[in-house]
Amino acid sequence: MHRTTDNDQRPELELRFRGLHVTLQHVPGWLVAALATTTGSGLAAWLTSR
C-alpha cells in the first residue's frame, strides 16, 4: 500500500505574481523542448546579428 505524503503533493513549479497563481504538477516534455528551441533560436539570432 502506498501512502501519500506532503512531498508527493508538492507542485513541480509554482508561480505567484500579484493575483496570478500558476501551479504545474508535472512539467511536460513538449514545454521543455519548446523553451529550449526558442532560447536556442533567440541566442543564435542575437549572436549572428552582431
C-alpha contacts under 8 A as a table, 3 or more apart, distances in Angstrom:
res1	aa1	res2	aa2	distance
4	T	7	N	7.93
4	T	8	D	5.94
4	T	9	Q	7.51
5	T	8	D	5.37
5	T	9	Q	6.80
6	D	9	Q	5.21
6	D	10	R	6.50
7	N	10	R	5.49
10	R	25	Q	7.46
11	P	14	E	6.43
11	P	23	T	6.42
11	P	24	L	5.82
11	P	25	Q	4.51
11	P	26	H	7.27
12	E	23	T	7.70
12	E	24	L	5.73
12	E	25	Q	5.08
12	E	26	H	5.63
12	E	27	V	6.83
13	L	23	T	5.82
13	L	24	L	5.13
13	L	25	Q	6.88
13	L	26	H	7.81
13	L	27	V	7.70
14	E	21	H	7.43
14	E	22	V	5.81
14	E	23	T	4.51
14	E	24	L	6.42
15	L	20	L	7.88
15	L	21	H	5.77
15	L	22	V	5.11
15	L	23	T	6.42
16	R	19	G	7.52
16	R	20	L	5.78
16	R	21	H	4.58
16	R	22	V	6.49
17	F	20	L	5.15
17	F	21	H	6.53
18	R	21	H	7.96
24	L	27	V	6.47
27	V	31	L	7.07
27	V	32	V	7.45
28	P	31	L	5.46
28	P	32	V	6.77
29	G	32	V	5.19
29	G	33	A	6.22
30	W	33	A	5.04
30	W	34	A	6.03
31	L	34	A	5.08
31	L	35	L	6.16
32	V	35	L	5.24
32	V	36	A	6.13
33	A	36	A	5.11
33	A	37	T	6.06
34	A	37	T	5.15
34	A	38	T	6.09
35	L	38	T	5.17
35	L	39	T	6.03
36	A	39	T	5.17
36	A	40	G	6.03
37	T	40	G	5.15
37	T	41	S	6.05
38	T	41	S	5.17
38	T	42	G	6.06
39	T	42	G	5.18
39	T	43	L	6.06
40	G	43	L	5.14
40	G	44	A	6.07
41	S	44	A	5.14
41	S	45	A	6.12
42	G	45	A	5.15
42	G	46	W	6.13
43	L	46	W	5.09
43	L	47	L	6.09
44	A	47	L	5.16
44	A	48	T	6.05
45	A	48	T	5.32
45	A	49	S	6.10
46	W	49	S	5.35
46	W	50	R	6.74
47	L	50	R	5.66
